[in-house]
Amino acid sequence: MSPTISVIIPAYNAERTILETIASVQQQTFSNFELIVINDGSTDRTLELLNSLEDPRLKIFSYSNGGLPVARNRGIYHATGEFITFLDADDLWTPDKLELQLTALQQHSEAGVAYSWTHYMDEKGESFHTIAILNHL
């Protein structure tokens, strides 16, 4: 069965955050996704950490560094899901993010995109700025 959602994470020297980022995807309440990580020429332990993970939904592809837009496009090339979403290697999702956005898209077939609120956090995990965007469907 093909995944409903392709989650694409470009990663460049992301050893400090990549495992927590991936864990936030693995803990989603909606689980029919593939997780595509594009290792964009990392020179740290990013690839070693990625290879330590066991999840059949995880697909890791390594390339020489091309930058964020190139890495995202490489992820799109490998994607097989009906929907595509991006996550930066130093960001986290709430556990219901995929479920809520998929539901919104299914309930509003005229919509071409779904997005969510953003909380900026410091290294201690404390929120210091929130961007609230109203949904316009």
PEJO-V22802 format. One line per field, one symbol per residue. phi: phi as a letter, one per 20 degrees, with the letter a starting at -180 (. if undefined). psi: psi as a letter, one per 20 degrees, with the letter a starting at -180 (. if undefined). burial: # if it has 9 or more other C-alpha atoms within 8 Angstrom, else .. A space follows every 50 residues. Layout:
phi: ???
psi: ???
burial: ???
This chain:
phi: .fffcdedcfccldgfcfffffgfefeffedecdddddfemgddegffff feecbfeecdcdcffcngfffffffggefcffdccdbffddcdffdgfgf ffgffffcfffdbcbbfcdecefenefcacdddffcd
psi: pqqhpoppoppolkhhihghghhhghjqhpjmrqoopoolkqjbjggggg iiqooiippppprqpirghggghhgghiqirhqpqqpqikrqqqhjgggg hggghhimiiqiqqrrqpppqaiijppippoppqpn.
burial: ..#############.###.#..##..#....##########..###.## .......###..#..#....##.###..#.#..#..#.#..#..#####. #..##.............#.#.....#..#.......
